[in-house]
Amino acid sequence: VGANYGWANLAVWGQGADWWPGDRLSQGHGITAQGGFRKLGYTLGGSLHFMSGEGGREEFMAGPLWSLNLYPVIWLGELAYRQDQIDGELTHAAHALHEIQFLGLKGLTPRLRYEWTDPNMDIIDNHSHRIEAGVEWNVYKYIQLNIAYRNDINVGRANSSALLAMIHFWLN
C-alpha cells in the first residue's frame, strides 16, 4: 500500500467482564470507529464512539482528527464532542488535543503535547489543561521507551503533575 490511501479502524467491544483481573469498570458494550484519508504530507479523518452501559448509561463521542507533516516537525490534532447520559441526566463535553513531534534525531522523537477538556459545557470554568513534554526512544529493534512529564492545570481544583515511563516490546 502506498503513502496515499484511505484508512479505517473498527472495534466492537465489551467491558466490565467479571473474569477480567483488576478493577471492574461498569459493564457495557459499544463500537469505536476511525477513518480518513492519508497522504504523504497530511492526514484528515474522523472518529466516532458509542457505548451503552448498565443503568441506562450511554456515551457518544465524535470529532475530526488530522496530522500535518512539515518534516522534521509533525503536528497531530483532534477535536471531540462528547455526550453522556447517566441516570437520565445529559452532559455535554468538549475536548481538544495538539501534539508536536520533532523527527530530526534518528531513533529519538522529542514531543510536546497540549490537551484541553471541558467535562460539562453547562458549568462555567470547570475546564482543565494538560501540558506534556516527553521523548520516545527506539532503543533497539522492537523495543521502545517513552518518558514524559505532564502537568494538569485545573480551573477551580488542585493542579497535579506526573512523571511517566513506559516500555513497549514487539514480537515479530
C-alpha positions as semicolon CSV with decimal commas, in nm:
position;residue;x (nm);y (nm);z (nm)
1;V;0,000;0,000;0,000
2;G;0,138;0,342;-0,094
3;A;0,154;0,663;0,106
4;N;-0,177;0,794;-0,035
5;Y;-0,477;0,590;0,071
6;G;-0,797;0,575;0,268
7;W;-0,787;0,401;0,605
8;A;-1,035;0,280;0,866
9;N;-1,035;0,107;1,206
10;L;-1,339;-0,053;1,365
11;A;-1,372;-0,207;1,711
12;V;-1,677;-0,371;1,862
13;W;-1,615;-0,431;2,231
14;G;-1,747;-0,512;2,576
15;Q;-1,615;-0,403;2,914
16;G;-1,656;-0,499;3,278
17;A;-1,620;-0,877;3,248
18;D;-1,625;-1,042;3,592
19;W;-1,343;-1,280;3,495
20;W;-1,101;-0,997;3,395
21;P;-0,834;-0,924;3,661
22;G;-0,802;-0,579;3,816
23;D;-1,054;-0,301;3,856
24;R;-1,404;-0,362;3,728
25;L;-1,538;-0,090;3,501
26;S;-1,911;-0,054;3,465
27;Q;-2,043;-0,320;3,233
28;G;-2,127;-0,218;2,881
29;H;-2,069;-0,269;2,512
30;G;-2,004;-0,040;2,222
31;I;-1,845;0,045;1,894
32;T;-1,550;0,269;1,812
33;A;-1,451;0,371;1,459
34;Q;-1,192;0,594;1,297
35;G;-1,133;0,662;0,932
36;G;-0,994;0,908;0,686
37;F;-0,755;0,974;0,404
38;R;-0,376;0,974;0,437
39;K;-0,134;1,145;0,202
40;L;0,241;1,183;0,241
41;G;0,208;1,537;0,380
42;Y;-0,114;1,511;0,582
43;T;-0,396;1,301;0,723
44;L;-0,760;1,405;0,752
45;G;-1,011;1,187;0,931
46;G;-1,270;1,148;1,198
47;S;-1,359;0,931;1,493
48;L;-1,683;0,802;1,640
49;H;-1,752;0,622;1,969
50;F;-2,073;0,484;2,119
51;M;-2,123;0,284;2,438
52;S;-2,433;0,151;2,607
53;G;-2,378;0,053;2,969
54;E;-2,552;-0,070;3,281
55;G;-2,816;0,150;3,444
56;G;-2,910;0,321;3,118
57;R;-2,569;0,484;3,077
58;E;-2,488;0,593;2,723
59;E;-2,181;0,764;2,579
60;F;-2,145;0,921;2,238
61;M;-1,833;1,096;2,106
62;A;-1,738;1,225;1,759
63;G;-1,493;1,463;1,601
64;P;-1,227;1,535;1,339
65;L;-0,859;1,439;1,357
66;W;-0,561;1,543;1,148
67;S;-0,185;1,544;1,105
68;L;0,044;1,769;0,908
69;N;0,393;1,656;0,802
70;L;0,629;1,955;0,789
71;Y;0,938;1,734;0,819
72;P;1,117;1,731;1,058
73;V;0,816;1,866;1,253
74;I;0,486;1,676;1,272
75;W;0,162;1,828;1,408
76;L;-0,112;1,592;1,531
77;G;-0,455;1,718;1,637
78;E;-0,800;1,605;1,739
79;L;-1,125;1,770;1,850
80;A;-1,413;1,583;2,009
81;Y;-1,767;1,648;2,123
82;R;-1,892;1,408;2,391
83;Q;-2,240;1,342;2,522
84;D;-2,301;1,129;2,833
85;Q;-2,633;1,017;2,971
86;I;-2,626;0,875;3,322
87;D;-2,949;0,808;3,512
88;G;-3,139;1,029;3,269
89;E;-2,905;1,327;3,314
90;L;-2,746;1,451;2,991
91;T;-2,397;1,606;2,995
92;H;-2,220;1,774;2,701
93;A;-1,840;1,793;2,692
94;A;-1,566;1,912;2,456
95;H;-1,203;1,802;2,419
96;A;-0,901;1,915;2,213
97;L;-0,555;1,765;2,166
98;H;-0,247;1,901;1,988
99;E;0,093;1,733;1,970
100;I;0,414;1,849;1,803
101;Q;0,683;1,586;1,731
102;F;1,039;1,653;1,615
103;L;1,178;1,377;1,391
104;G;1,528;1,520;1,335
105;L;1,715;1,267;1,552
106;K;1,739;0,904;1,440
107;G;1,559;0,678;1,688
108;L;1,471;0,966;1,924
109;T;1,146;1,167;1,897
110;P;1,102;1,461;2,137
111;R;0,740;1,576;2,166
112;L;0,524;1,847;2,320
113;R;0,155;1,789;2,385
114;Y;-0,135;2,011;2,492
115;E;-0,479;1,884;2,591
116;W;-0,788;2,083;2,689
117;T;-1,114;1,948;2,823
118;D;-1,445;2,088;2,938
119;P;-1,620;1,793;3,109
120;N;-1,954;1,975;3,137
121;M;-2,023;2,260;2,896
122;D;-2,318;2,378;3,110
123;I;-2,087;2,468;3,402
124;I;-1,870;2,778;3,369
125;D;-1,498;2,746;3,448
126;N;-1,469;2,372;3,509
127;H;-1,227;2,312;3,222
128;S;-0,871;2,186;3,255
129;H;-0,546;2,197;3,059
130;R;-0,269;1,938;3,039
131;I;0,080;2,015;2,916
132;E;0,321;1,729;2,849
133;A;0,684;1,714;2,737
134;G;0,833;1,379;2,651
135;V;1,061;1,172;2,438
136;E;1,014;0,843;2,253
137;W;1,335;0,643;2,218
138;N;1,359;0,342;1,990
139;V;1,629;0,167;2,191
140;Y;1,666;-0,134;1,963
141;K;1,456;-0,314;1,704
142;Y;1,114;-0,393;1,868
143;I;1,197;-0,206;2,192
144;Q;1,069;0,146;2,258
145;L;1,096;0,361;2,572
146;N;0,859;0,655;2,634
147;I;0,934;0,906;2,909
148;A;0,712;1,210;2,973
149;Y;0,641;1,475;3,232
150;R;0,287;1,610;3,244
151;N;0,126;1,892;3,435
152;D;-0,251;1,925;3,480
153;I;-0,380;2,280;3,524
154;N;-0,732;2,263;3,664
155;V;-0,965;2,560;3,699
156;G;-1,113;2,567;4,050
157;R;-0,939;2,242;4,157
158;A;-0,591;2,138;4,267
159;N;-0,326;2,104;3,996
160;S;-0,128;1,784;3,960
161;S;0,178;1,655;3,779
162;A;0,325;1,317;3,693
163;L;0,636;1,157;3,553
164;L;0,558;0,865;3,321
165;A;0,786;0,591;3,190
166;M;0,662;0,315;2,958
167;I;0,846;0,046;2,769
168;H;0,697;-0,133;2,468
169;F;0,813;-0,466;2,332
170;W;0,703;-0,611;1,997
171;L;0,730;-0,966;1,875
172;N;0,777;-1,029;1,508
